[in-house]
Amino acid sequence: MKGKCTIIGALLSIMALALLPGAVCADDDVLFQVSTIDALLQGVFDGFYSFDDLKTHGDFGIGTFDSLDGEMVALDGDYYQVKADGVAYPAQGNMTSPFATVTYFEADQTIEIKNASNFTGLSRQLDEKLPSKNAFFALRMDGTFPYIKTRSVPKQEEPYPRLADAVKNQSVFEFTNVTGTVVGIWAPEFSKGLNVPGYHLHFITADRKAGGHILDLQVDEAEAKIDVTAGFAMELPTKGDFYNVDLTQDLQSELEKIEK
């Protein structure tokens, strides 16, 4: 694993969850998150954190854009916006995100995947090899995939709907025998309300021209590279709808329907 900045690393290891806006060292093994998934579920879509700033916290990750305008994929330090037309556009530094999760990816473990016929099958194989259910992991899988089904959501207009209503107008894309990279995060069950418990995966093609949020996939044979992140840091909005949204509800059933 990567080395930790002494003070911050110690705090994060002890506390597991810490709110340390702007205080994460560039080489630290920390998962950095913008806002919470429950806020996004309830229509808090205004971007507030710039991609110039986000890039200082990681070269790998997933998220979305201001007004829910497409799916974010960060890979090898490059950030992309997969819009509702299915095209992956380079993200501009002055663009903003209402929700994102990034880290500096460095593999700690490799898991061999064979004959996963769908998302559930992939999850089962990964679950058998993950070192713990009480940590965050970044996951990268490069290869040629027999089938991948993705989605992206069009830009929303105010007053913003709930996420469940916004995805009713999603665009769905299907790829066969496609070469590219699965980029994702596994979050533990105790992160409910903050992140998506379990696997949250996005995809981008090898030519970086298409992708999206993964709804389903097949894997014949691939290596899943896992980066264990011992730290977690979060930046929250300082104004706007976030300050008034009710974050005390249990929205897991709603989230599960949206993710799949």
Secondary structure, DSSP 8 states (H G I E B T S, - for coil): -----HHHHHHHHHHSSB--TT---TTS-EEEEES-HHHHHTT-----EEHHHHTTT-SEEEEE-GGG-SEEEEETTEEEEE-TTSBEEE--TT-EESSEEEE----SEEEEEEEE-SHHHHHHHHHHH-S-SSSEEEEEEEEEEEEEEEEE-----SS---HHHHGGG-EEEEEEEEEEEEEEEEE-GGGBTTB-BEEEEEEEETTSSBEEEEEEEEEEEEEEEEEEE-EEEEE--SSGGGGTS---S--HHHHHHHH-
